């Protein structure tokens, strides 16, 4: 048996060029911007897909995308502190329903309190403190 030459095997930590990627984007006031995602541990990551079919299978048919090569995507993400690149993720969580959260926040907001109600709470609190002092002083 002849020895196997492993001198050409890359190290696992080496980055491989992924070629041209389908990068999910969202529209904004200045045009489209790349979407960044979170890893399961909460870190930020740039995401690219090797085919439009993989992007559609993961993010849905309404997801817009642009074509970027891996170095361009890394250069775009680096100034934002995003150093991780995930290629062809298999799963994505649905976006949070911000409308329901905003409605709950408005219902429980201190801004909805009427100034007279706040004043009544202050007067009631002051009366309770005075009553306690009367009991202590006696």
C-alpha positions as CSV (number, residue, x, y, z in Angstrom):
1,X,0.0,0.0,0.0
2,X,1.5,3.3,-1.0
3,X,1.4,6.3,1.4
4,X,-1.3,8.9,0.7
5,X,0.0,12.4,-0.1
6,X,-2.0,14.8,2.1
7,X,0.2,17.9,1.4
8,X,-2.6,19.4,-0.8
9,X,-5.4,18.9,1.8
10,X,-6.5,22.3,3.2
11,X,-6.7,23.0,6.9
12,X,-10.3,22.9,8.2
13,X,-10.0,26.5,9.4
14,X,-9.1,27.8,5.9
15,X,-11.8,29.8,4.1
16,X,-12.9,28.5,0.7
17,X,-14.2,30.8,-2.0
18,X,-17.9,29.9,-2.3
19,X,-18.3,31.5,-5.8
20,X,-21.2,33.7,-6.6
21,X,-23.8,33.7,-3.9
22,X,-27.5,34.7,-3.7
23,X,-27.5,37.1,-0.8
24,X,-30.9,38.0,0.8
25,X,-31.6,41.8,0.8
26,X,-34.3,44.1,2.1
27,X,-35.4,47.4,0.6
28,X,-34.6,50.6,2.4
29,X,-34.6,54.3,1.8
30,X,-31.2,54.2,0.1
31,X,-31.9,51.1,-2.0
32,X,-31.4,47.5,-1.0
33,X,-29.3,46.4,1.9
34,X,-28.0,43.0,2.8
35,X,-29.9,41.1,5.5
36,X,-27.9,39.8,8.5
37,X,-29.1,37.0,10.6
38,X,-28.4,35.5,14.1
39,X,-26.7,32.2,14.8
40,X,-28.3,29.8,17.3
41,X,-25.9,31.3,19.9
42,X,-27.0,34.9,19.1
43,X,-24.0,36.0,17.1
44,X,-24.5,38.0,13.9
45,X,-23.8,36.3,10.6
46,X,-24.0,37.2,6.9
47,X,-25.9,34.6,4.8
48,X,-25.4,33.5,1.3
49,X,-27.0,30.7,-0.8
50,X,-25.4,28.8,-3.6
51,X,-28.6,28.6,-5.6
52,X,-31.9,30.6,-5.9
53,X,-33.8,27.4,-5.1
54,X,-32.0,27.0,-1.7
55,X,-32.7,30.6,-0.9
56,X,-36.4,30.2,-1.7
57,X,-36.7,26.9,0.2
58,X,-35.3,28.6,3.3
59,X,-36.6,32.1,3.2
60,X,-39.7,31.9,1.0
61,X,-40.6,33.1,-2.5
62,X,-41.0,36.8,-1.5
63,X,-37.3,37.2,-0.4
64,X,-35.4,39.5,-2.7
65,X,-31.7,38.8,-3.3
66,X,-28.7,40.0,-5.1
67,X,-25.6,38.2,-6.5
68,X,-22.3,38.8,-4.6
69,X,-19.1,36.8,-4.5
70,X,-17.9,35.7,-1.0
71,X,-15.1,38.3,-0.7
72,X,-17.6,41.1,-1.5
73,X,-20.1,39.9,1.1
74,X,-17.4,39.6,3.7
75,X,-16.1,43.2,2.8
76,X,-19.7,44.4,3.1
77,X,-20.2,42.8,6.5
78,X,-16.8,43.6,8.1
79,X,-17.4,47.3,8.9
80,X,-20.5,46.3,10.8
81,X,-18.6,43.8,12.9
82,X,-20.1,40.8,11.2
83,X,-17.2,38.3,10.7
84,X,-19.2,35.0,10.3
85,X,-20.5,33.9,7.0
86,X,-23.1,31.1,6.8
87,X,-23.6,29.5,3.4
88,X,-26.8,27.6,2.6
89,X,-28.4,27.5,6.1
90,X,-31.1,24.9,6.3
91,X,-33.4,26.5,8.8
92,X,-34.6,30.0,9.6
93,X,-37.0,31.1,12.3
94,X,-39.9,33.2,11.3
95,X,-39.6,37.0,11.9
96,X,-41.1,38.3,15.1
97,X,-44.5,39.8,14.9
98,X,-43.7,43.4,15.7
99,X,-47.2,44.7,15.3
100,X,-48.6,42.6,18.2
101,X,-45.6,43.5,20.4
102,X,-46.0,47.2,19.6
103,X,-49.8,47.0,20.4
104,X,-49.0,45.3,23.8
105,X,-46.4,47.9,24.6
106,X,-48.8,50.8,23.8
107,X,-51.5,49.2,26.1
108,X,-49.1,48.9,29.0
109,X,-47.2,52.2,28.4
110,X,-46.9,54.8,31.1
111,X,-47.6,57.4,28.4
112,X,-51.2,56.4,28.4
113,X,-51.6,57.4,32.1
114,X,-53.6,60.5,32.6
115,X,-51.8,63.2,34.7
116,X,-54.6,63.3,37.2
117,X,-54.2,59.5,37.8
118,X,-50.5,59.9,38.5
119,X,-51.3,62.8,40.9
120,X,-53.9,60.6,42.7
121,X,-51.3,57.9,43.2
122,X,-48.9,60.5,44.7
123,X,-51.6,61.8,47.0
124,X,-52.6,58.3,48.1
125,X,-49.0,57.4,48.7
126,X,-48.4,60.5,50.7
127,X,-51.5,59.8,52.8
128,X,-50.2,56.3,53.5
129,X,-46.9,57.6,54.7
130,X,-48.5,60.2,56.9
131,X,-50.8,57.5,58.5
132,X,-47.7,55.3,59.2
133,X,-45.9,58.3,60.8
134,X,-49.0,59.0,63.0
135,X,-49.0,55.4,64.2
136,X,-45.2,55.5,65.0
137,X,-45.4,58.9,66.7
138,X,-48.6,58.0,68.3
